[in-house]
Amino acid sequence: MTPVDILNDEYQSIVRFLNESAQPSLSSDVNKYFKKVIILSSASYFEHRIQGLLVEFVTQKANSDIRVLSFFKKKAIEMKYHTYFNWGEKYNPEKPGKNANMFFSLFGEDFKKKTEEIINNSPELNTAMKAFLEIGHLRNILVHSNFAAYNFDNKTTEEIVTLYRKGLLFIDFIQKILD
C-alpha cells in the first residue's frame, strides 16, 4: 500500500463519517479539496519513484562511482523531473500529454523506439502511460494556477484515484525497462 492509498483510505473514512453524520455540505467540501490533495500527492509520489529509479539506474551503470552519481543527481535528476515529459497543453485539463517519448528519448533513439513499440502494442500499458501523464498534467495546472481557488469539476475524486492506480503500472514498466 502506497502513501497515496493510505491518504485515500483516510479520505474515504472522513467522507463516510460526514455522510453518516448527515453533513453533506461538509462532505462535499472535503471532496472538493481532497481532489487537489490527491493529484498533488499522486504526482509527487510518481516523481519520487522515477527519480529513485534514475538514481538506481545511474548507480548501477556507473558501477557505484559516487562522482558519476553525484554529477547526474545534481545536473540531470534533482529539480529536472518537470523537463522529462511533455505533460500537455498549459491550463487545459482536457489536453494532457499523449506519450512519454520525450522521456524515453533521453536514453537514445533506439531505446525510445523500443519502448514506444512495447507501449503501442499493449493497450493496458498505453492506458497506464496516459493516466500517468494526466496526473502530471493536472498537477501542473494546479500549481501554476490559483491553487486555492482552482475548481476541478472535470474529474471526480474516484476518477483521480483510478488514474493514480493505473499510472502505477507505468512506473513499474519504467523500473522494468531500466533494469
C-alpha positions as protocol buffer text, in pm:
chain_id: "A"
residue {
  index: 1
  type: MET
  ca { x: 0 y: 0 z: 0 }
}
residue {
  index: 2
  type: THR
  ca { x: 145 y: 334 z: -106 }
}
residue {
  index: 3
  type: PRO
  ca { x: 122 y: 663 z: 87 }
}
residue {
  index: 4
  type: VAL
  ca { x: -137 y: 777 z: -168 }
}
residue {
  index: 5
  type: ASP
  ca { x: -351 y: 470 z: -97 }
}
residue {
  index: 6
  type: ILE
  ca { x: -329 y: 544 z: 275 }
}
residue {
  index: 7
  type: LEU
  ca { x: -431 y: 904 z: 213 }
}
residue {
  index: 8
  type: ASN
  ca { x: -725 y: 788 z: 5 }
}
residue {
  index: 9
  type: ASP
  ca { x: -836 y: 546 z: 278 }
}
residue {
  index: 10
  type: GLU
  ca { x: -828 y: 831 z: 529 }
}
residue {
  index: 11
  type: TYR
  ca { x: -1030 y: 1049 z: 293 }
}
residue {
  index: 12
  type: GLN
  ca { x: -1288 y: 771 z: 245 }
}
residue {
  index: 13
  type: SER
  ca { x: -1322 y: 737 z: 623 }
}
residue {
  index: 14
  type: ILE
  ca { x: -1378 y: 1111 z: 669 }
}
residue {
  index: 15
  type: VAL
  ca { x: -1639 y: 1128 z: 393 }
}
residue {
  index: 16
  type: ARG
  ca { x: -1815 y: 819 z: 528 }
}
residue {
  index: 17
  type: PHE
  ca { x: -1825 y: 973 z: 877 }
}
residue {
  index: 18
  type: LEU
  ca { x: -1959 y: 1305 z: 744 }
}
residue {
  index: 19
  type: ASN
  ca { x: -2224 y: 1131 z: 535 }
}
residue {
  index: 20
  type: GLU
  ca { x: -2333 y: 913 z: 829 }
}
residue {
  index: 21
  type: SER
  ca { x: -2347 y: 1228 z: 1044 }
}
residue {
  index: 22
  type: ALA
  ca { x: -2581 y: 1397 z: 797 }
}
residue {
  index: 23
  type: GLN
  ca { x: -2320 y: 1655 z: 694 }
}
residue {
  index: 24
  type: PRO
  ca { x: -2349 y: 1655 z: 312 }
}
residue {
  index: 25
  type: SER
  ca { x: -2214 y: 2008 z: 264 }
}
residue {
  index: 26
  type: LEU
  ca { x: -1903 y: 1930 z: 471 }
}
residue {
  index: 27
  type: SER
  ca { x: -1862 y: 1604 z: 282 }
}
residue {
  index: 28
  type: SER
  ca { x: -1883 y: 1797 z: -46 }
}
residue {
  index: 29
  type: ASP
  ca { x: -1623 y: 2047 z: 75 }
}
residue {
  index: 30
  type: VAL
  ca { x: -1385 y: 1770 z: 181 }
}
residue {
  index: 31
  type: ASN
  ca { x: -1425 y: 1608 z: -159 }
}
residue {
  index: 32
  type: LYS
  ca { x: -1359 y: 1938 z: -340 }
}
residue {
  index: 33
  type: TYR
  ca { x: -1031 y: 1994 z: -157 }
}
residue {
  index: 34
  type: PHE
  ca { x: -921 y: 1633 z: -147 }
}
residue {
  index: 35
  type: LYS
  ca { x: -918 y: 1617 z: -528 }
}
residue {
  index: 36
  type: LYS
  ca { x: -636 y: 1869 z: -524 }
}
residue {
  index: 37
  type: VAL
  ca { x: -451 y: 1688 z: -248 }
}
residue {
  index: 38
  type: ILE
  ca { x: -474 y: 1351 z: -424 }
}
residue {
  index: 39
  type: ILE
  ca { x: -350 y: 1500 z: -752 }
}
residue {
  index: 40
  type: LEU
  ca { x: -50 y: 1663 z: -585 }
}
residue {
  index: 41
  type: SER
  ca { x: 19 y: 1354 z: -374 }
}
residue {
  index: 42
  type: SER
  ca { x: -2 y: 1122 z: -674 }
}
residue {
  index: 43
  type: ALA
  ca { x: 223 y: 1339 z: -890 }
}
residue {
  index: 44
  type: SER
  ca { x: 470 y: 1378 z: -605 }
}
residue {
  index: 45
  type: TYR
  ca { x: 476 y: 1002 z: -549 }
}
residue {
  index: 46
  type: PHE
  ca { x: 538 y: 941 z: -921 }
}
residue {
  index: 47
  type: GLU
  ca { x: 819 y: 1197 z: -924 }
}
residue {
  index: 48
  type: HIS
  ca { x: 981 y: 1042 z: -618 }
}
residue {
  index: 49
  type: ARG
  ca { x: 963 y: 693 z: -769 }
}
residue {
  index: 50
  type: ILE
  ca { x: 1104 y: 795 z: -1107 }
}
residue {
  index: 51
  type: GLN
  ca { x: 1388 y: 992 z: -952 }
}
residue {
  index: 52
  type: GLY
  ca { x: 1469 y: 692 z: -734 }
}
residue {
  index: 53
  type: LEU
  ca { x: 1468 y: 464 z: -1038 }
}
residue {
  index: 54
  type: LEU
  ca { x: 1704 y: 700 z: -1218 }
}
residue {
  index: 55
  type: VAL
  ca { x: 1942 y: 709 z: -921 }
}
residue {
  index: 56
  type: GLU
  ca { x: 1942 y: 328 z: -914 }
}
residue {
  index: 57
  type: PHE
  ca { x: 1998 y: 316 z: -1291 }
}
residue {
  index: 58
  type: VAL
  ca { x: 2292 y: 560 z: -1283 }
}
residue {
  index: 59
  type: THR
  ca { x: 2442 y: 391 z: -976 }
}
residue {
  index: 60
  type: GLN
  ca { x: 2431 y: 53 z: -1149 }
}
residue {
  index: 61
  type: LYS
  ca { x: 2562 y: 175 z: -1483 }
}
residue {
  index: 62
  type: ALA
  ca { x: 2838 y: 384 z: -1321 }
}
residue {
  index: 63
  type: ASN
  ca { x: 2949 y: 88 z: -1107 }
}
residue {
  index: 64
  type: SER
  ca { x: 2859 y: 287 z: -795 }
}
residue {
  index: 65
  type: ASP
  ca { x: 3111 y: 562 z: -875 }
}
residue {
  index: 66
  type: ILE
  ca { x: 2992 y: 836 z: -638 }
}
residue {
  index: 67
  type: ARG
  ca { x: 3136 y: 1108 z: -865 }
}
residue {
  index: 68
  type: VAL
  ca { x: 2920 y: 999 z: -1157 }
}
residue {
  index: 69
  type: LEU
  ca { x: 2614 y: 960 z: -936 }
}
residue {
  index: 70
  type: SER
  ca { x: 2669 y: 1300 z: -776 }
}
residue {
  index: 71
  type: PHE
  ca { x: 2704 y: 1466 z: -1116 }
}
residue {
  index: 72
  type: PHE
  ca { x: 2387 y: 1308 z: -1250 }
}
residue {
  index: 73
  type: LYS
  ca { x: 2189 y: 1381 z: -935 }
}
residue {
  index: 74
  type: LYS
  ca { x: 2284 y: 1748 z: -947 }
}
residue {
  index: 75
  type: LYS
  ca { x: 2259 y: 1805 z: -1321 }
}
residue {
  index: 76
  type: ALA
  ca { x: 2006 y: 1554 z: -1453 }
}
residue {
  index: 77
  type: ILE
  ca { x: 1785 y: 1426 z: -1172 }
}
residue {
  index: 78
  type: GLU
  ca { x: 1725 y: 1676 z: -891 }
}
residue {
  index: 79
  type: MET
  ca { x: 1488 y: 1957 z: -991 }
}
residue {
  index: 80
  type: LYS
  ca { x: 1470 y: 1831 z: -1351 }
}
residue {
  index: 81
  type: TYR
  ca { x: 1170 y: 1598 z: -1339 }
}
residue {
  index: 82
  type: HIS
  ca { x: 937 y: 1856 z: -1493 }
}
residue {
  index: 83
  type: THR
  ca { x: 1152 y: 1851 z: -1808 }
}
residue {
  index: 84
  type: TYR
  ca { x: 1133 y: 1474 z: -1866 }
}
residue {
  index: 85
  type: PHE
  ca { x: 784 y: 1464 z: -2014 }
}
residue {
  index: 86
  type: ASN
  ca { x: 558 y: 1665 z: -2239 }
}
residue {
  index: 87
  type: TRP
  ca { x: 281 y: 1699 z: -1982 }
}
residue {
  index: 88
  type: GLY
  ca { x: 17 y: 1858 z: -2202 }
}
residue {
  index: 89
  type: GLU
  ca { x: -147 y: 2181 z: -2306 }
}
residue {
  index: 90
  type: LYS
  ca { x: -98 y: 2451 z: -2046 }
}
residue {
  index: 91
  type: TYR
  ca { x: -410 y: 2533 z: -1839 }
}
residue {
  index: 92
  type: ASN
  ca { x: -629 y: 2289 z: -2032 }
}
residue {
  index: 93
  type: PRO
  ca { x: -716 y: 1988 z: -1813 }
}
residue {
  index: 94
  type: GLU
  ca { x: -874 y: 1814 z: -2113 }
}
residue {
  index: 95
  type: LYS
  ca { x: -544 y: 1802 z: -2308 }
}
residue {
  index: 96
  type: PRO
  ca { x: -277 y: 1601 z: -2125 }
}
residue {
  index: 97
  type: GLY
  ca { x: 37 y: 1477 z: -2299 }
}
residue {
  index: 98
  type: LYS
  ca { x: -3 y: 1195 z: -2550 }
}
residue {
  index: 99
  type: ASN
  ca { x: 306 y: 985 z: -2492 }
}
residue {
  index: 100
  type: ALA
  ca { x: 631 y: 951 z: -2297 }
}
residue {
  index: 101
  type: ASN
  ca { x: 862 y: 960 z: -2597 }
}
residue {
  index: 102
  type: MET
  ca { x: 1037 y: 1271 z: -2469 }
}
residue {
  index: 103
  type: PHE
  ca { x: 1145 y: 1079 z: -2157 }
}
residue {
  index: 104
  type: PHE
  ca { x: 1244 y: 764 z: -2340 }
}
residue {
  index: 105
  type: SER
  ca { x: 1444 y: 961 z: -2599 }
}
residue {
  index: 106
  type: LEU
  ca { x: 1672 y: 1077 z: -2316 }
}
residue {
  index: 107
  type: PHE
  ca { x: 1812 y: 722 z: -2325 }
}
residue {
  index: 108
  type: GLY
  ca { x: 1870 y: 727 z: -2702 }
}
residue {
  index: 109
  type: GLU
  ca { x: 1663 y: 691 z: -3016 }
}
residue {
  index: 110
  type: ASP
  ca { x: 1680 y: 310 z: -3021 }
}
residue {
  index: 111
  type: PHE
  ca { x: 1555 y: 289 z: -2663 }
}
residue {
  index: 112
  type: LYS
  ca { x: 1273 y: 530 z: -2740 }
}
residue {
  index: 113
  type: LYS
  ca { x: 1164 y: 326 z: -3044 }
}
residue {
  index: 114
  type: LYS
  ca { x: 1176 y: 2 z: -2845 }
}
residue {
  index: 115
  type: THR
  ca { x: 967 y: 136 z: -2558 }
}
residue {
  index: 116
  type: GLU
  ca { x: 726 y: 311 z: -2794 }
}
residue {
  index: 117
  type: GLU
  ca { x: 665 y: -19 z: -2971 }
}
residue {
  index: 118
  type: ILE
  ca { x: 610 y: -204 z: -2643 }
}
residue {
  index: 119
  type: ILE
  ca { x: 363 y: 58 z: -2520 }
}
residue {
  index: 120
  type: ASN
  ca { x: 178 y: 79 z: -2851 }
}
residue {
  index: 121
  type: ASN
  ca { x: 135 y: -299 z: -2854 }
}
residue {
  index: 122
  type: SER
  ca { x: -10 y: -307 z: -2501 }
}
residue {
  index: 123
  type: PRO
  ca { x: -346 y: -136 z: -2452 }
}
residue {
  index: 124
  type: GLU
  ca { x: -309 y: -170 z: -2075 }
}
residue {
  index: 125
  type: LEU
  ca { x: 37 y: -11 z: -2073 }
}
residue {
  index: 126
  type: ASN
  ca { x: -77 y: 263 z: -2312 }
}
residue {
  index: 127
  type: THR
  ca { x: -366 y: 344 z: -2076 }
}
residue {
  index: 128
  type: ALA
  ca { x: -124 y: 343 z: -1781 }
}
residue {
  index: 129
  type: MET
  ca { x: 111 y: 585 z: -1958 }
}
residue {
  index: 130
  type: LYS
  ca { x: -176 y: 820 z: -2039 }
}
residue {
  index: 131
  type: ALA
  ca { x: -302 y: 806 z: -1679 }
}
residue {
  index: 132
  type: PHE
  ca { x: 47 y: 887 z: -1554 }
}
residue {
  index: 133
  type: LEU
  ca { x: 75 y: 1184 z: -1792 }
}
residue {
  index: 134
  type: GLU
  ca { x: -270 y: 1309 z: -1697 }
}
residue {
  index: 135
  type: ILE
  ca { x: -182 y: 1311 z: -1327 }
}
residue {
  index: 136
  type: GLY
  ca { x: 132 y: 1514 z: -1405 }
}
residue {
  index: 137
  type: HIS
  ca { x: -65 y: 1745 z: -1632 }
}
residue {
  index: 138
  type: LEU
  ca { x: -333 y: 1810 z: -1369 }
}
residue {
  index: 139
  type: ARG
  ca { x: -63 y: 1872 z: -1110 }
}
residue {
  index: 140
  type: ASN
  ca { x: 96 y: 2135 z: -1331 }
}
residue {
  index: 141
  type: ILE
  ca { x: -235 y: 2309 z: -1384 }
}
residue {
  index: 142
  type: LEU
  ca { x: -295 y: 2317 z: -1008 }
}
residue {
  index: 143
  type: VAL
  ca { x: 45 y: 2452 z: -908 }
}
residue {
  index: 144
  type: HIS
  ca { x: 59 y: 2709 z: -1188 }
}
residue {
  index: 145
  type: SER
  ca { x: -294 y: 2834 z: -1129 }
}
residue {
  index: 146
  type: ASN
  ca { x: -452 y: 2987 z: -823 }
}
residue {
  index: 147
  type: PHE
  ca { x: -440 y: 2661 z: -624 }
}
residue {
  index: 148
  type: ALA
  ca { x: -686 y: 2759 z: -352 }
}
residue {
  index: 149
  type: ALA
  ca { x: -942 y: 2897 z: -596 }
}
residue {
  index: 150
  type: TYR
  ca { x: -899 y: 2647 z: -879 }
}
residue {
  index: 151
  type: ASN
  ca { x: -1211 y: 2435 z: -925 }
}
residue {
  index: 152
  type: PHE
  ca { x: -1172 y: 2079 z: -1055 }
}
residue {
  index: 153
  type: ASP
  ca { x: -1516 y: 1994 z: -1186 }
}
residue {
  index: 154
  type: ASN
  ca { x: -1396 y: 1779 z: -1475 }
}
residue {
  index: 155
  type: LYS
  ca { x: -1291 y: 1482 z: -1254 }
}
residue {
  index: 156
  type: THR
  ca { x: -1432 y: 1309 z: -951 }
}
residue {
  index: 157
  type: THR
  ca { x: -1207 y: 1205 z: -667 }
}
residue {
  index: 158
  type: GLU
  ca { x: -1265 y: 841 z: -765 }
}
residue {
  index: 159
  type: GLU
  ca { x: -1156 y: 914 z: -1123 }
}
residue {
  index: 160
  type: ILE
  ca { x: -836 y: 1076 z: -997 }
}
residue {
  index: 161
  type: VAL
  ca { x: -760 y: 780 z: -769 }
}
residue {
  index: 162
  type: THR
  ca { x: -823 y: 548 z: -1066 }
}
residue {
  index: 163
  type: LEU
  ca { x: -578 y: 749 z: -1278 }
}
residue {
  index: 164
  type: TYR
  ca { x: -322 y: 717 z: -999 }
}
residue {
  index: 165
  type: ARG
  ca { x: -367 y: 341 z: -973 }
}
residue {
  index: 166
  type: LYS
  ca { x: -340 y: 299 z: -1350 }
}
residue {
  index: 167
  type: GLY
  ca { x: -33 y: 523 z: -1356 }
}
residue {
  index: 168
  type: LEU
  ca { x: 144 y: 292 z: -1112 }
}
residue {
  index: 169
  type: LEU
  ca { x: 168 y: 30 z: -1387 }
}
residue {
  index: 170
  type: PHE
  ca { x: 361 y: 278 z: -1599 }
}
residue {
  index: 171
  type: ILE
  ca { x: 608 y: 341 z: -1314 }
}
residue {
  index: 172
  type: ASP
  ca { x: 655 y: -35 z: -1280 }
}
residue {
  index: 173
  type: PHE
  ca { x: 717 y: -53 z: -1657 }
}
residue {
  index: 174
  type: ILE
  ca { x: 988 y: 215 z: -1634 }
}
residue {
  index: 175
  type: GLN
  ca { x: 1150 y: 22 z: -1349 }
}
residue {
  index: 176
  type: LYS
  ca { x: 1145 y: -296 z: -1555 }
}
residue {
  index: 177
  type: ILE
  ca { x: 1295 y: -145 z: -1870 }
}
residue {
  index: 178
  type: LEU
  ca { x: 1571 y: 32 z: -1678 }
}
residue {
  index: 179
  type: ASP
  ca { x: 1683 y: -290 z: -1507 }
}
